[in-house]
């Protein structure tokens, strides 16, 4: 499949490239039939591209729900892990804080 040149400022190389694409038999004259053939080829490429994009869109839509469930499950596990870590940290520090406050109470209240 031949490659169509990219759009640019219209320099001489681009004009030659389009001329080569349109001119099927390389005789420096572009006939109506050659132009028709090139445009039909371009149309077929556009149709193929449209079908490919449609297939990609369908594949994306079919994977959207299962991947959303996977992401939601991962977020739930991460949230549970963080919540568990904070709860465990709270339980671990609660004894320490209680002991610290008891020591402060003993030190400042009972020794007066």
N, CA, C and O atoms as a printed pandas DataFrame, in Angstrom:
     atom_number atom_name residue_name chain_id  residue_number  x_coord  y_coord  z_coord
0              1         N          UNK        A               1    0.848   -1.163    0.000
1              2        CA          UNK        A               1    0.000    0.000    0.000
2              3         C          UNK        A               1    0.896    1.229    0.000
3              4         O          UNK        A               1    1.835    1.319    0.791
4              5         N          UNK        A               2    0.610    2.165   -0.876
5              6        CA          UNK        A               2    1.506    3.305   -0.964
6              7         C          UNK        A               2    1.183    4.332    0.097
7              8         O          UNK        A               2    0.054    4.438    0.576
8              9         N          UNK        A               3    2.187    5.068    0.441
9             10        CA          UNK        A               3    2.085    6.031    1.526
10            11         C          UNK        A               3    1.730    7.401    0.956
11            12         O          UNK        A               3    2.369    7.876    0.017
12            13         N          UNK        A               4    0.702    8.033    1.531
13            14        CA          UNK        A               4    0.308    9.361    1.102
14            15         C          UNK        A               4    1.115   10.380    1.889
15            16         O          UNK        A               4    1.328   10.201    3.088
16            17         N          UNK        A               5    1.568   11.446    1.241
17            18        CA          UNK        A               5    2.371   12.455    1.952
18            19         C          UNK        A               5    1.534   13.212    2.969
19            20         O          UNK        A               5    0.321   13.359    2.822
20            21         N          UNK        A               6    2.213   13.685    3.999
21            22        CA          UNK        A               6    1.556   14.483    5.031
22            23         C          UNK        A               6    1.263   15.880    4.484
23            24         O          UNK        A               6    1.930   16.357    3.566
24            25         N          UNK        A               7    0.256   16.520    5.065
25            26        CA          UNK        A               7   -0.034   17.890    4.649
26            27         C          UNK        A               7    1.033   18.821    5.192
27            28         O          UNK        A               7    1.428   18.713    6.353
28            29         N          UNK        A               8    1.491   19.724    4.366
29            30        CA          UNK        A               8    2.414   20.752    4.827
30            31         C          UNK        A               8    2.184   22.021    4.031
31            32         O          UNK        A               8    1.079   22.239    3.535
32            33         N          UNK        A               9    3.171   22.840    3.898
33            34        CA          UNK        A               9    3.000   24.177    3.322
34            35         C          UNK        A               9    2.835   24.179    1.806
35            36         O          UNK        A               9    2.677   25.259    1.236
36            37         N          UNK        A              10    2.862   23.053    1.127
37            38        CA          UNK        A              10    2.671   23.017   -0.319
38            39         C          UNK        A              10    3.952   23.216   -1.094
39            40         O          UNK        A              10    3.925   23.796   -2.180
40            41         N          UNK        A              11    5.070   22.757   -0.573
41            42        CA          UNK        A              11    6.333   22.921   -1.289
42            43         C          UNK        A              11    6.403   21.979   -2.491
43            44         O          UNK        A              11    5.490   21.184   -2.714
44            45         N          UNK        A              12    7.463   22.068   -3.248
45            46        CA          UNK        A              12    7.617   21.321   -4.500
46            47         C          UNK        A              12    7.622   19.810   -4.279
47            48         O          UNK        A              12    7.102   19.064   -5.108
48            49         N          UNK        A              13    8.202   19.355   -3.176
49            50        CA          UNK        A              13    8.250   17.907   -2.902
50            51         C          UNK        A              13    6.849   17.343   -2.692
51            52         O          UNK        A              13    6.558   16.234   -3.141
52            53         N          UNK        A              14    5.986   18.085   -2.023
53            54        CA          UNK        A              14    4.621   17.620   -1.798
54            55         C          UNK        A              14    3.859   17.538   -3.108
55            56         O          UNK        A              14    3.119   16.582   -3.337
56            57         N          UNK        A              15    4.030   18.515   -3.955
57            58        CA          UNK        A              15    3.363   18.501   -5.256
58            59         C          UNK        A              15    3.836   17.302   -6.065
59            60         O          UNK        A              15    3.029   16.619   -6.694
60            61         N          UNK        A              16    5.142   17.043   -6.052
61            62        CA          UNK        A              16    5.664   15.862   -6.760
62            63         C          UNK        A              16    5.112   14.573   -6.169
63            64         O          UNK        A              16    4.766   13.648   -6.905
64            65         N          UNK        A              17    5.028   14.507   -4.844
65            66        CA          UNK        A              17    4.523   13.289   -4.202
66            67         C          UNK        A              17    3.082   13.020   -4.609
67            68         O          UNK        A              17    2.734   11.889   -4.947
68            69         N          UNK        A              18    2.241   14.051   -4.581
69            70        CA          UNK        A              18    0.858   13.861   -5.000
70            71         C          UNK        A              18    0.779   13.525   -6.477
71            72         O          UNK        A              18   -0.063   12.723   -6.881
72            73         N          UNK        A              19    1.622   14.109   -7.273
73            74        CA          UNK        A              19    1.646   13.816   -8.695
74            75         C          UNK        A              19    2.002   12.353   -8.935
75            76         O          UNK        A              19    1.413   11.698   -9.795
76            77         N          UNK        A              20    2.976   11.838   -8.168
77            78        CA          UNK        A              20    3.357   10.425   -8.307
78            79         C          UNK        A              20    2.221    9.499   -7.898
79            80         O          UNK        A              20    2.027    8.444   -8.502
80            81         N          UNK        A              21    1.478    9.889   -6.881
81            82        CA          UNK        A              21    0.356    9.055   -6.430
82            83         C          UNK        A              21   -0.755    9.045   -7.477
83            84         O          UNK        A              21   -1.316    7.993   -7.783
84            85         N          UNK        A              22   -1.070   10.211   -8.021
85            86        CA          UNK        A              22   -2.165   10.301   -8.986
86            87         C          UNK        A              22   -1.783    9.749  -10.356
87            88         O          UNK        A              22   -2.642    9.231  -11.071
88            89         N          UNK        A              23   -0.525    9.849  -10.727
89            90        CA          UNK        A              23   -0.081    9.430  -12.045
90            91         C          UNK        A              23    0.282    7.946  -11.995
91            92         O          UNK        A              23    1.367    7.577  -11.544
92            93         N          UNK        A              24   -0.634    7.105  -12.460
93            94        CA          UNK        A              24   -0.434    5.661  -12.372
94            95         C          UNK        A              24    0.625    5.111  -13.306
95            96         O          UNK        A              24    1.330    4.177  -12.926
96            97         N          UNK        A              25    0.773    5.648  -14.523
97            98        CA          UNK        A              25    1.721    5.093  -15.491
98            99         C          UNK        A              25    2.965    5.963  -15.669
99           100         O          UNK        A              25    3.757    5.712  -16.578
100          101         N          UNK        A              26    3.154    6.972  -14.830
101          102        CA          UNK        A              26    4.351    7.825  -14.826
102          103         C          UNK        A              26    4.633    8.499  -16.176
103          104         O          UNK        A              26    5.781    8.553  -16.617
104          105         N          UNK        A              27    3.597    9.005  -16.820
105          106        CA          UNK        A              27    3.804    9.651  -18.126
106          107         C          UNK        A              27    3.674   11.179  -18.061
107          108         O          UNK        A              27    3.540   11.823  -19.102
108          109         N          UNK        A              28    3.708   11.755  -16.889
109          110        CA          UNK        A              28    3.649   13.202  -16.643
110          111         C          UNK        A              28    2.267   13.801  -16.923
111          112         O          UNK        A              28    2.068   14.998  -16.714
112          113         N          UNK        A              29    1.327   13.006  -17.382
113          114        CA          UNK        A              29   -0.042   13.469  -17.568
114          115         C          UNK        A              29   -0.933   12.707  -16.605
115          116         O          UNK        A              29   -0.838   11.485  -16.488
116          117         N          UNK        A              30   -1.796   13.434  -15.921
117          118        CA          UNK        A              30   -2.729   12.792  -14.999
118          119         C          UNK        A              30   -4.084   12.757  -15.688
119          120         O          UNK        A              30   -4.693   13.795  -15.946
120          121         N          UNK        A              31   -4.542   11.556  -15.978
121          122        CA          UNK        A              31   -5.819   11.413  -16.672
122          123         C          UNK        A              31   -6.950   11.299  -15.657
123          124         O          UNK        A              31   -6.730   11.112  -14.461
124          125         N          UNK        A              32   -8.155   11.417  -16.172
125          126        CA          UNK        A              32   -9.343   11.310  -15.337
126          127         C          UNK        A              32   -9.421    9.922  -14.695
127          128         O          UNK        A              32   -9.786    9.800  -13.525
128          129         N          UNK        A              33   -9.081    8.885  -15.448
129          130        CA          UNK        A              33   -9.131    7.517  -14.930
130          131         C          UNK        A              33   -8.105    7.312  -13.809
131          132         O          UNK        A              33   -8.389    6.658  -12.806
132          133         N          UNK        A              34   -6.907    7.882  -13.996
133          134        CA          UNK        A              34   -5.883    7.764  -12.961
134          135         C          UNK        A              34   -6.324    8.476  -11.678
135          136         O          UNK        A              34   -6.084    7.990  -10.572
136          137         N          UNK        A              35   -6.965    9.622  -11.842
137          138        CA          UNK        A              35   -7.451   10.357  -10.685
138          139         C          UNK        A              35   -8.569    9.577   -9.993
139          140         O          UNK        A              35   -8.626    9.517   -8.764
140          141         N          UNK        A              36   -9.454    8.982  -10.789
141          142        CA          UNK        A              36  -10.528    8.171  -10.222
142          143         C          UNK        A              36   -9.966    6.987   -9.441
143          144         O          UNK        A              36  -10.429    6.692   -8.339
144          145         N          UNK        A              37   -8.971    6.310  -10.010
145          146        CA          UNK        A              37   -8.358    5.156   -9.354
146          147         C          UNK        A              37   -7.709    5.552   -8.032
147          148         O          UNK        A              37   -7.859    4.855   -7.030
148          149         N          UNK        A              38   -6.993    6.667   -8.032
149          150        CA          UNK        A              38   -6.330    7.116   -6.807
150          151         C          UNK        A              38   -7.350    7.491   -5.739
151          152         O          UNK        A              38   -7.160    7.177   -4.564
152          153         N          UNK        A              39   -8.423    8.155   -6.131
153          154        CA          UNK        A              39   -9.441    8.559   -5.154
154          155         C          UNK        A              39  -10.193    7.347   -4.629
155          156         O          UNK        A              39  -10.549    7.308   -3.451
156          157         N          UNK        A              40  -10.444    6.352   -5.483
157          158        CA          UNK        A              40  -11.096    5.122   -5.014
158          159         C          UNK        A              40  -10.200    4.390   -4.015
159          160         O          UNK        A              40  -10.678    3.865   -3.009
160          161         N          UNK        A              41   -8.883    4.361   -4.305
161          162        CA          UNK        A              41   -7.945    3.746   -3.364
162          163         C          UNK        A              41   -7.976    4.458   -2.019
163          164         O          UNK        A              41   -7.990    3.826   -0.963
164          165         N          UNK        A              42   -7.988    5.773   -2.078
165          166        CA          UNK        A              42   -8.047    6.568   -0.860
166          167         C          UNK        A              42   -9.354    6.305   -0.110
167          168         O          UNK        A              42   -9.356    6.223    1.118
168          169         N          UNK        A              43  -10.444    6.176   -0.827
169          170        CA          UNK        A              43  -11.737    5.857   -0.212
170          171         C          UNK        A              43  -11.728    4.493    0.453
171          172         O          UNK        A              43  -12.267    4.331    1.548
172          173         N          UNK        A              44  -11.114    3.502   -0.206
173          174        CA          UNK        A              44  -11.020    2.167    0.392
174          175         C          UNK        A              44  -10.189    2.198    1.666
175          176         O          UNK        A              44  -10.513    1.533    2.650
176          177         N          UNK        A              45   -9.106    2.983    1.634
177          178        CA          UNK        A              45   -8.280    3.116    2.845
178          179         C          UNK        A              45   -9.075    3.753    3.972
179          180         O          UNK        A              45   -8.958    3.347    5.128
180          181         N          UNK        A              46   -9.888    4.757    3.634
181          182        CA          UNK        A              46  -10.710    5.421    4.650
182          183         C          UNK        A              46  -11.752    4.454    5.216
183          184         O          UNK        A              46  -11.996    4.445    6.422
184          185         N          UNK        A              47  -12.367    3.641    4.352
185          186        CA          UNK        A              47  -13.337    2.643    4.817
186          187         C          UNK        A              47  -12.679    1.623    5.731
187          188         O          UNK        A              47  -13.238    1.256    6.765
188          189         N          UNK        A              48  -11.487    1.163    5.349
189          190        CA          UNK        A              48  -10.759    0.204    6.176
190          191         C          UNK        A              48  -10.422    0.809    7.532
191          192         O          UNK        A              48  -10.546    0.149    8.564
192          193         N          UNK        A              49   -9.998    2.056    7.524
193          194        CA          UNK        A              49   -9.684    2.742    8.770
194          195         C          UNK        A              49  -10.929    2.892    9.632
195          196         O          UNK        A              49  -10.859    2.708   10.847
196          197         N          UNK        A              50  -12.056    3.218    9.034
197          198        CA          UNK        A              50  -13.313    3.350    9.775
198          199         C          UNK        A              50  -13.710    2.017   10.408
199          200         O          UNK        A              50  -14.132    1.984   11.564
200          201         N          UNK        A              51  -13.577    0.916    9.659
201          202        CA          UNK        A              51  -13.908   -0.402   10.204
202          203         C          UNK        A              51  -12.982   -0.762   11.359
203          204         O          UNK        A              51  -13.416   -1.322   12.366
204          205         N          UNK        A              52  -11.712   -0.438   11.202
205          206        CA          UNK        A              52  -10.755   -0.728   12.268
206          207         C          UNK        A              52  -11.086    0.068   13.519
207          208         O          UNK        A              52  -11.064   -0.476   14.623
208          209         N          UNK        A              53  -11.392    1.352   13.358
209          210        CA          UNK        A              53  -11.750    2.180   14.503
210          211         C          UNK        A              53  -13.038    1.697   15.162
211          212         O          UNK        A              53  -13.170    1.745   16.385
212          213         N          UNK        A              54  -13.984    1.233   14.353
213          214        CA          UNK        A              54  -15.232    0.693   14.903
214          215         C          UNK        A              54  -14.933   -0.557   15.733
215          216         O          UNK        A              54  -15.487   -0.727   16.819
216          217         N          UNK        A              55  -14.055   -1.434   15.225
217          218        CA          UNK        A              55  -13.700   -2.641   15.973
218          219         C          UNK        A              55  -12.988   -2.307   17.275
219          220         O          UNK        A              55  -13.232   -2.942   18.301
220          221         N          UNK        A              56  -12.118   -1.320   17.237
221          222        CA          UNK        A              56  -11.414   -0.900   18.458
222          223         C          UNK        A              56  -12.418   -0.325   19.454
223          224         O          UNK        A              56  -12.331   -0.600   20.651
224          225         N          UNK        A              57  -13.362    0.465   18.970
225          226        CA          UNK        A              57  -14.390    1.043   19.845
226          227         C          UNK        A              57  -15.211   -0.067   20.503
227          228         O          UNK        A              57  -15.486    0.000   21.701
228          229         N          UNK        A              58  -15.604   -1.086   19.737
229          230        CA          UNK        A              58  -16.376   -2.195   20.301
230          231         C          UNK        A              58  -15.568   -2.964   21.345
231          232         O          UNK        A              58  -16.100   -3.339   22.390
232          233         N          UNK        A              59  -14.285   -3.198   21.065
233          234        CA          UNK        A              59  -13.438   -3.899   22.019
234          235         C          UNK        A              59  -13.286   -3.096   23.304
235          236         O          UNK        A              59  -13.307   -3.656   24.400
236          237         N          UNK        A              60  -13.132   -1.791   23.168
237          238        CA          UNK        A              60  -13.001   -0.933   24.341
238          239         C          UNK        A              60  -14.281   -0.946   25.165
239          240         O          UNK        A              60  -14.231   -1.025   26.392
240          241         N          UNK        A              61  -15.412   -0.871   24.502
241          242        CA          UNK        A              61  -16.692   -0.890   25.218
242          243         C          UNK        A              61  -16.931   -2.225   25.909
243          244         O          UNK        A              61  -17.491   -2.259   27.005
244          245         N          UNK        A              62  -16.516   -3.322   25.288
245          246        CA          UNK        A              62  -16.730   -4.629   25.912
246          247         C          UNK        A              62  -15.808   -4.852   27.104
247          248         O          UNK        A              62  -16.145   -5.610   28.014
248          249         N          UNK        A              63  -14.643   -4.196   27.108
249          250        CA          UNK        A              63  -13.720   -4.335   28.241
250          251         C          UNK        A              63  -13.955   -3.304   29.331
251          252         O          UNK        A              63  -13.388   -3.415   30.418
252          253         N          UNK        A              64  -14.775   -2.312   29.060
253          254        CA          UNK        A              64  -14.967   -1.214   30.000
254          255         C          UNK        A              64  -15.539   -1.690   31.332
255          256         O          UNK        A              64  -14.993   -1.343   32.379
256          257         N          UNK        A              65  -16.614   -2.468   31.328
257          258        CA          UNK        A              65  -17.252   -2.903   32.564
258          259         C          UNK        A              65  -16.363   -3.843   33.378
259          260         O          UNK        A              65  -16.203   -3.614   34.577
260          261         N          UNK        A              66  -15.771   -4.902   32.782
261          262        CA          UNK        A              66  -14.909   -5.766   33.603
262          263         C          UNK        A              66  -13.706   -5.021   34.189
263          264         O          UNK        A              66  -13.332   -5.256   35.338
264          265         N          UNK        A              67  -13.106   -4.134   33.412
265          266        CA          UNK        A              67  -11.959   -3.393   33.940
266          267         C          UNK        A              67  -12.392   -2.409   35.024
267          268         O          UNK        A              67  -11.634   -2.153   35.959
268          269         N          UNK        A              68  -13.591   -1.858   34.912
269          270        CA          UNK        A              68  -14.104   -0.990   35.966
270          271         C          UNK        A              68  -14.296   -1.764   37.264
271          272         O          UNK        A              68  -14.013   -1.249   38.346
272          273         N          UNK        A              69  -14.773   -2.990   37.159
273          274        CA          UNK        A              69  -14.934   -3.833   38.345
274          275         C          UNK        A              69  -13.579   -4.143   38.969
275          276         O          UNK        A              69  -13.438   -4.118   40.192
276          277         N          UNK        A              70  -12.590   -4.434   38.142
277          278        CA          UNK        A              70  -11.241   -4.721   38.657
278          279         C          UNK        A              70  -10.671   -3.494   39.364
279          280         O          UNK        A              70  -10.099   -3.617   40.447
280          281         N          UNK        A              71  -10.818   -2.326   38.771
281          282        CA          UNK        A              71  -10.297   -1.099   39.392
282          283         C          UNK        A              71  -11.034   -0.807   40.695
283          284         O          UNK        A              71  -10.406   -0.440   41.688
284          285         N          UNK        A              72  -12.348   -0.966   40.703
285          286        CA          UNK        A              72  -13.127   -0.732   41.914
286          287         C          UNK        A              72  -12.722   -1.698   43.026
287          288         O          UNK        A              72  -12.620   -1.303   44.188
288          289         N          UNK        A              73  -12.492   -2.958   42.673
289          290        CA          UNK        A              73  -12.048   -3.940   43.658
290          291         C          UNK        A              73  -10.668   -3.581   44.210
291          292         O          UNK        A              73  -10.434   -3.680   45.414
292          293         N          UNK        A              74   -9.763   -3.168   43.336
293          294        CA          UNK        A              74   -8.424   -2.771   43.782
294          295         C          UNK        A              74   -8.502   -1.566   44.715
295          296         O          UNK        A              74   -7.804   -1.520   45.728
296          297         N          UNK        A              75   -9.346   -0.592   44.380
297          298        CA          UNK        A              75   -9.508    0.583   45.243
298          299         C          UNK        A              75  -10.075    0.172   46.596
299          300         O          UNK        A              75   -9.648    0.693   47.626
300          301         N          UNK        A              76  -11.027   -0.749   46.609
301          302        CA          UNK        A              76  -11.603   -1.216   47.875
302          303         C          UNK        A              76  -10.542   -1.906   48.731
303          304         O          UNK        A              76  -10.490   -1.685   49.941
304          305         N          UNK        A              77   -9.693   -2.741   48.118
305          306        CA          UNK        A              77   -8.627   -3.404   48.877
306          307         C          UNK        A              77   -7.621   -2.388   49.427
307          308         O          UNK        A              77   -7.166   -2.519   50.563
308          309         N          UNK        A              78   -7.281   -1.399   48.639
309          310        CA          UNK        A              78   -6.341   -0.372   49.097
310          311         C          UNK        A              78   -6.950    0.418   50.251
311          312         O          UNK        A              78   -6.275    0.690   51.244
312          313         N          UNK        A              79   -8.209    0.782   50.125
313          314        CA          UNK        A              79   -8.890    1.511   51.197
314          315         C          UNK        A              79   -8.938    0.666   52.473
315          316         O          UNK        A              79   -8.694    1.169   53.569
316          317         N          UNK        A              80   -9.258   -0.630   52.317
317          318        CA          UNK        A              80   -9.317   -1.518   53.483
318          319         C          UNK        A              80   -7.942   -1.649   54.129
319          320         O          UNK        A              80   -7.835   -1.676   55.355
320          321         N          UNK        A              81   -6.886   -1.732   53.313
321          322        CA          UNK        A              81   -5.538   -1.855   53.859
322          323         C          UNK        A              81   -5.139   -0.601   54.629
323          324         O          UNK        A              81   -4.555   -0.693   55.708
324          325         N          UNK        A              82   -5.451    0.561   54.083
325          326        CA          UNK        A              82   -5.120    1.815   54.764
326          327         C          UNK        A              82   -5.933    1.950   56.049
327          328         O          UNK        A              82   -5.396    2.346   57.084
328          329         N          UNK        A              83   -7.212    1.625   55.991
329          330        CA          UNK        A              83   -8.057    1.705   57.177
330          331         C          UNK        A              83   -7.571    0.740   58.257
331          332         O          UNK        A              83   -7.550    1.090   59.437
332          333         N          UNK        A              84   -7.182   -0.466   57.861
333          334        CA          UNK        A              84   -6.659   -1.447   58.808
334          335         C          UNK        A              84   -5.362   -0.949   59.436
335          336         O          UNK        A              84   -5.147   -1.103   60.639
336          337         N          UNK        A              85   -4.502   -0.353   58.620
337          338        CA          UNK        A              85   -3.232    0.164   59.146
338          339         C          UNK        A              85   -3.476    1.269   60.163
339          340         O          UNK        A              85   -2.832    1.293   61.212
340          341         N          UNK        A              86   -4.400    2.191   59.871
341          342        CA          UNK        A              86   -4.698    3.260   60.822
342          343         C          UNK        A              86   -5.352    2.718   62.092
343          344         O          UNK        A              86   -5.068    3.198   63.189
344          345         N          UNK        A              87   -6.217    1.728   61.947
345          346        CA          UNK        A              87   -6.852    1.129   63.118
346          347         C          UNK        A              87   -5.814    0.433   63.989
347          348         O          UNK        A              87   -5.815    0.579   65.211
348          349         N          UNK        A              88   -4.927   -0.325   63.347
349          350        CA          UNK        A              88   -3.872   -1.015   64.111
350          351         C          UNK        A              88   -2.953   -0.005   64.782
351          352         O          UNK        A              88   -2.548   -0.204   65.928
352          353         N          UNK        A              89   -2.622    1.062   64.093
353          354        CA          UNK        A              89   -1.783    2.103   64.674
354          355         C          UNK        A              89   -2.485    2.762   65.856
355          356         O          UNK        A              89   -1.857    3.054   66.875
356          357         N          UNK        A              90   -3.773    2.992   65.719
357          358        CA          UNK        A              90   -4.547    3.563   66.825
358          359         C          UNK        A              90   -4.560    2.654   68.039
359          360         O          UNK        A              90   -4.420    3.121   69.170
360          361         N          UNK        A              91   -4.730    1.340   67.812
361          362        CA          UNK        A              91   -4.728    0.379   68.932
362          363         C          UNK        A              91   -3.344    0.303   69.569
363          364         O          UNK        A              91   -3.225    0.210   70.791
364          365         N          UNK        A              92   -2.310    0.341   68.754
365          366        CA          UNK        A              92   -0.951    0.252   69.288
366          367         C          UNK        A              92   -0.607    1.493   70.095
367          368         O          UNK        A              92    0.050    1.396   71.132
368          369         N          UNK        A              93   -1.038    2.642   69.636
369          370        CA          UNK        A              93   -0.707    3.871   70.337
370          371         C          UNK        A              93   -1.637    4.168   71.506
371          372         O          UNK        A              93   -1.285    4.949   72.390
372          373         N          UNK        A              94   -2.812    3.558   71.522
373          374        CA          UNK        A              94   -3.748    3.861   72.607
374          375         C          UNK        A              94   -3.184    3.429   73.956
375          376         O          UNK        A              94   -3.321    4.145   74.948
376          377         N          UNK        A              95   -2.562    2.283   73.992
377          378        CA          UNK        A              95   -1.929    1.841   75.242
378          379         C          UNK        A              95   -0.800    2.757   75.645
379          380         O          UNK        A              95   -0.644    3.068   76.825
380          381         N          UNK        A              96   -0.016    3.190   74.689
381          382        CA          UNK        A              96    1.106    4.080   74.972
382          383         C          UNK        A              96    0.600    5.427   75.473
383          384         O          UNK        A              96    1.145    5.969   76.435
384          385         N          UNK        A              97   -0.413    5.965   74.850
385          386        CA          UNK        A              97   -0.971    7.251   75.264
386          387         C          UNK        A              97   -1.583    7.134   76.654
387          388         O          UNK        A              97   -1.417    8.022   77.490
388          389         N          UNK        A              98   -2.294    6.028   76.899
389          390        CA          UNK        A              98   -2.885    5.808   78.224
390          391         C          UNK        A              98   -1.805    5.727   79.288
391          392         O          UNK        A              98   -1.938    6.334   80.351
392          393         N          UNK        A              99   -0.749    4.995   79.021
393          394        CA          UNK        A              99    0.365    4.896   79.974
394          395         C          UNK        A              99    1.030    6.241   80.188
395          396         O          UNK        A              99    1.378    6.584   81.318
396          397         N          UNK        A             100    1.214    7.013   79.122
397          398        CA          UNK        A             100    1.837    8.331   79.232
398          399         C          UNK        A             100    0.983    9.259   80.095
399          400         O          UNK        A             100    1.495    9.944   80.981
400          401         N          UNK        A             101   -0.336    9.274   79.823
401          402        CA          UNK        A             101   -1.219   10.130   80.623
402          403         C          UNK        A             101   -1.278    9.676   82.079
403          404         O          UNK        A             101   -1.342   10.506   82.986
404          405         N          UNK        A             102   -1.258    8.374   82.305
405          406        CA          UNK        A             102   -1.222    7.854   83.688
406          407         C          UNK        A             102    0.052    8.261   84.398
407          408         O          UNK        A             102    0.026    8.604   85.580
408          409         N          UNK        A             103    1.170    8.225   83.681
409          410        CA          UNK        A             103    2.448    8.637   84.273
410          411         C          UNK        A             103    2.449   10.119   84.586
411          412         O          UNK        A             103    2.934   10.530   85.640
412          413         N          UNK        A             104    1.912   10.923   83.687
413          414        CA          UNK        A             104    1.836   12.365   83.945
414          415         C          UNK        A             104    0.947   12.645   85.155
415          416         O          UNK        A             104    1.281   13.466   86.009
416          417         N          UNK        A             105   -0.183   11.952   85.214
417          418        CA          UNK        A             105   -1.074   12.125   86.369
418          419         C          UNK        A             105   -0.376   11.739   87.648
419          420         O          UNK        A             105   -0.450   12.467   88.638
420          421         N          UNK        A             106    0.295   10.615   87.648
421          422        CA          UNK        A             106    1.016   10.163   88.842
422          423         C          UNK        A             106    2.092   11.162   89.232
423          424         O          UNK        A             106    2.251   11.482   90.410
424          425         N          UNK        A             107    2.822   11.649   88.255
425          426        CA          UNK        A             107    3.936   12.539   88.523
426          427         C          UNK        A             107    3.495   13.884   89.077
427          428         O          UNK        A             107    4.075   14.387   90.040
428          429         N          UNK        A             108    2.461   14.469   88.462
429          430        CA          UNK        A             108    2.089   15.822   88.855
430          431         C          UNK        A             108    0.996   15.867   89.948
431          432         O          UNK        A             108    0.918   16.846   90.691
432          433         N          UNK        A             109    0.186   14.860   90.049
433          434        CA          UNK        A             109   -0.915   14.910   91.019
434          435         C          UNK        A             109   -0.525   14.199   92.317
435          436         O          UNK        A             109   -0.727   14.747   93.401
436          437         N          UNK        A             110    0.015   13.022   92.223
437          438        CA          UNK        A             110    0.273   12.214   93.426
438          439         C          UNK        A             110    1.517   12.692   94.166
439          440         O          UNK        A             110    1.617   12.452   95.369
440          441         N          UNK        A             111    2.471   13.355   93.515
441          442        CA          UNK        A             111    3.697   13.778   94.170
442          443         C          UNK        A             111    3.641   15.208   94.678
443          444         O          UNK        A             111    4.690   15.777   94.979
444          445         N          UNK        A             112    2.530   15.782   94.782
445          446        CA          UNK        A             112    2.453   17.150   95.262
446          447         C          UNK        A             112    2.290   17.230   96.733
447          448         O          UNK        A             112    2.209   18.326   97.287
